[in-house]
Amino acid sequence: MSPESTGQNEHYVRVYRRRFRAWRGNRPFWAGLFTLAGGIPIAYFPYANMHLGNVTLAMSTTAGAGSLIIGVLLVTLGLTMWFHSIVRVFAGVASILLALISIPVANIGGFVIGFLFSLIGGALSISWAPGETGSDEEPFGEHGSRRASASKGLPDEQRSEGEIHAAAVPQQQGAGYDLAADADGGRRSAG
């Protein structure tokens, strides 16, 4: 490509990576991943066969169907966290409950591996909150809050009383006020 060309000048791997990072940032990605990773061992271990020479060890129990149902539901909840993040709290609570139920039903929760992953995924899903989108030109107002910048251009009738007062009172600065990062909150210094 020449410097004058208007074509894309980036490698396609970077473009896909950037798109994936944007997709991942808008949903509880790690919660869904942990829940998926927790559902797989819970569903797999009751049906697993281990071969030692000519001897076959089967881990199957009478609760194999229950383990399969719990594992499939956890995988489904993990995918739900990714593609329908609006129901993240429900999916998180349901995955925690299924993880707890998997202890007596599914070989001690998939030998504790599936239990722990599902429990962590559910907790991450409940605690995840979508990020705030601010304006690009001025992310923070004059007093360091997004609310001040959002209502800056509004007339006084539409702004709250606290916002009008914050805009009217200038921030006190000078020799008597220490505003450094290690200061005590902008209170008057003793010197």
C-alpha positions, 0 to 999 in steps of 0.5 A: 500500500502506498501512503496515499491509499485510502485503504485499511492500513491495519492487519486483519488480526488486529481488527478482529482482536479490537472487535473482540475486546469491544464485544468482551467489554460490553458483557460479563465475559469472564462470568460466562467463561467460568460458568461454561468451564464449570458446566463441562466437568459436571456433565462430563465426569459421570459419563467418562471412562478411563482405560488402564490397560485392559481395565475400564474404569467407569465413573457413572453413577445413578445420578448421571442424568441429573449431572447431565442436566445440571451441566447443560444448564450451566453451559446454557447460563454461561452462553446467556451471560454472553449473549443476553447480558440483561438477565445477568443477575438471574443467570448468576443466581441460577448458576450459583444454585446449580453449583450448590445442587451439583455437590450431592448430585454430580460427583461432588460438583464435578470433583469440586472443579465444576463447582468452584468454576460455576460458583465464581462465574455466578458471583462474577455475573451478579457483580458485573455492571455495564460501564458508563459511556461519557462524551468524548470532548469533556469526560469530566465536569469542572468539579470532577463529576460526570453529572456536572458535565452532562447538565452544564449546558442546561438552563437553571430551571432544568438543573438541580439545586446542588448543581446550580450551587456547585457551578456558582461557587468557585473551587477554592485554591491558593496558598492556604489550600493543599490540593495535591494527590497526597493531601487531606482532601483539600482542607486548609493546611497548617502552614 
